[in-house]
Amino acid sequence: MDIEEEAYKQAILTLKKCSTPDGFYAAFPGYQMVFGRDSMITSLGASLVGEDFKQTFKQSLITLAKNQSPKGQIPNAIDVSSKPHIDYKSIDSTLWFIIGEYIYSKRYKDRTLLDKHKKNISSALAWLSYQDMGEDSMLEQLPTTDWQDAFPHRYGHTINTQALYYFVLSLVGKHQEAEKLKKTVNENKDDGLWNEEFYLPWRWKNHNTYHEKGEWFDSLGNLLAIIFELADKNKAEKILKYINDKKVNKPYPIKAIYPPILQGTKDWQDYFLDCDAGIPYHYLNGGIWTYIGSFYVLALVKMKKFKETEEELKNLAKANMLSPYFNEWINGETGEIGESASGNNGNQAWNAGMYILAYNSTKKRKVLI
């Protein structure tokens, strides 16, 4: 059996371990909570395995909708244990929830939940609209309010959030707002994120000669820009060239950021020392996250680079089959399994779900989102 097929079978087993009556846990053991972003990203691939995970996907959406804030925000995480707790303080969970609702309807040809949650989606969109303080269709955020919740320090306009919001606006038929966002991100001299090689990870205000912005490469944000067509073909090619030239996809796909942020540099914050990312090539600081590697495979499929797609899928399978299977992160320099506060016991749901999506998209030569 080829390693790609072996990883596919193990991915399904991982999803079964993370399936609960409340929805997908982010990992088991480890993150035994329903996370807004994790459960939805997991479901992108899980929903391609027939109807095996239909109920878990559905229950994830129900759990998130049930715990939506009065203002419309979807929780970052919901602990449904004996001591229930809801954590908000996240912008991408709301974006991924809306995407999940539409993916569920499309995958299973079932609009029942989409119609039932019509008010939840409307409320979520309203909450998102109030994060647009510049009235330019771009969303603003505070530091540590998306998936990179401990590192690095970003605020204002991030490429990850803009790419997600562009896709959401397209899904719900707000095409005029979507085009306004696209034009600002790609063309605006004061607020735009394109730097001629890739999209900046974040940017905020200009102060004469000083500009508040990061200049490192955010892999997920740039890949989502390709997949969701925020980037045109020319920009997409430049992003993929940067990844290849800088070996951001080595030793496995793909490092979360590049280059790592070092102590004493302008992007450094002392609180980084209080998490796994304080060390270069560890955790988010240049560590390899295979769920992002799956988005890399999707970007290659999107650009019809099918030979590279097959090569990277195999590398991705090798990474996911390092024991324990579907581990959280890998050292971006040595290729060894990383250790984290959660123990990194494998069975990370979004790594497994996204591998299934990458595998099927590679086989069909089409991005299945």
Order of alpha helices (4+ residues) and beta strands (2+ residues): alpha-beta-beta-beta-alpha-alpha-beta-beta-alpha-alpha-alpha-beta-alpha-alpha-beta-beta-beta-alpha-alpha-beta-alpha-alpha-alpha
